[in-house]
């Protein structure tokens, strides 16, 4: 529990639920980014259907990994969530443009913000949900 005049009590269950959700998001994004780099040659034809140049795939995967790592550390987690929102917004736009289902990147972004909302009392104080 934080001390001070603006202290907001934290529930251990909320914090651990947020950590688990955030950890799963980080693992999902790291796995996807690393897999994309390792299998870049095999995935190039699938990536080309989205209209991106062949050399962009590795850059996009590295961006994903960097955003996930920034999100993973508590000191930079909110910045990471903002960066992931932009990254996943681009993924959503790409899927919409080619006519594919686009709910997965939106769900990942919602879970990323939900995880940080549950584990960071300052964010909960900034954006209070009311009954």
C-alpha positions in Angstrom: 0.0 0.0 0.0 1.3 3.4 -0.9 1.9 6.0 1.8 1.2 9.7 1.7 -1.7 12.1 1.5 -2.9 10.8 -1.9 -2.6 7.1 -1.0 -5.0 4.8 -2.7 -5.5 1.4 -1.0 -4.6 -1.6 -3.2 -6.1 -5.0 -3.2 -3.5 -7.8 -3.6 -6.0 -9.7 -5.7 -6.4 -6.8 -8.1 -2.6 -6.2 -8.4 -1.9 -9.9 -9.0 -4.7 -10.2 -11.6 -3.2 -7.2 -13.3 0.3 -8.7 -13.2 -0.9 -12.0 -14.7 -2.9 -10.2 -17.5 0.1 -8.0 -18.2 2.5 -10.9 -18.2 0.4 -12.8 -20.6 0.2 -9.8 -23.0 4.0 -9.4 -22.8 4.6 -13.1 -23.5 2.1 -13.0 -26.4 3.7 -10.0 -28.0 7.3 -11.2 -27.4 6.5 -14.6 -28.8 4.8 -13.1 -31.9 7.6 -10.6 -32.5 10.4 -13.2 -32.1 8.5 -15.7 -34.2 8.1 -13.1 -36.9 11.9 -12.4 -36.9 12.9 -16.0 -36.9 10.5 -17.1 -39.6 10.7 -13.9 -41.6 11.5 -15.7 -44.9 8.6 -18.2 -44.5 6.1 -15.5 -43.5 7.1 -13.0 -46.3 4.3 -14.1 -48.7 1.6 -13.8 -46.1 3.0 -10.4 -45.0 3.0 -9.2 -48.7 -0.8 -9.6 -48.9 -1.1 -6.7 -46.4 0.7 -4.4 -48.9 3.9 -3.8 -46.9 7.3 -4.0 -48.4 9.3 -7.2 -47.6 11.9 -5.4 -45.5 9.2 -3.9 -43.2 8.3 -7.1 -41.5 11.4 -7.4 -39.3 11.2 -3.7 -38.4 7.6 -4.1 -37.3 8.4 -7.2 -35.3 11.3 -5.3 -33.6 8.9 -2.5 -32.8 6.5 -5.0 -31.2 9.2 -6.4 -29.0 10.4 -3.0 -27.9 6.9 -1.8 -27.1 6.3 -5.1 -25.1 9.5 -4.6 -23.1 8.7 -1.0 -22.3 5.3 -2.2 -21.1 6.8 -5.0 -19.0 8.7 -2.7 -16.6 6.6 -1.0 -13.9 8.4 2.4 -14.3 7.6 2.6 -18.0 4.4 0.5 -18.2 2.1 3.4 -18.9 4.3 4.7 -21.8 4.4 1.1 -23.0 0.6 0.8 -22.9 0.4 4.0 -25.0 3.0 2.7 -27.5 1.2 -0.6 -27.7 -2.1 1.2 -28.3 -0.5 2.9 -31.3 1.1 -0.4 -32.5 -2.1 -2.4 -32.2 -4.1 0.5 -33.8 -1.9 0.0 -36.9 -2.6 -3.8 -36.7 -6.3 -3.1 -36.5 -6.2 -0.8 -39.5 -4.2 -3.3 -41.5 -6.8 -6.0 -40.9 -9.7 -3.7 -41.6 -8.0 -2.7 -44.9 -7.7 -6.2 -46.2 -11.1 -7.4 -44.9 -9.9 -9.7 -42.2 -11.3 -10.0 -38.6 -9.9 -7.2 -36.6 -11.0 -7.8 -33.0 -7.8 -9.6 -31.8 -5.6 -6.4 -31.8 -8.4 -4.5 -30.1 -8.8 -7.2 -27.5 -5.0 -7.3 -26.8 -5.0 -3.5 -26.4 -8.0 -3.6 -24.0 -6.3 -6.4 -22.0 -3.0 -4.4 -21.9 -4.8 -1.4 -20.5 -6.9 -3.6 -18.2 -3.8 -5.2 -16.8 -2.1 -2.0 -16.0 -5.3 -0.5 -14.6 -5.5 -3.3 -12.1 -1.9 -3.3 -11.1 -1.4 0.5 -10.9 -3.3 2.4 -8.2 -2.2 5.7 -9.6 -3.9 4.9 -12.9 -7.1 3.8 -11.1 -7.1 7.1 -9.2 -6.7 9.0 -12.4 -9.4 7.1 -14.2 -11.9 6.1 -11.5 -14.7 3.7 -12.6 -17.8 4.5 -10.7 -20.8 2.3 -9.9 
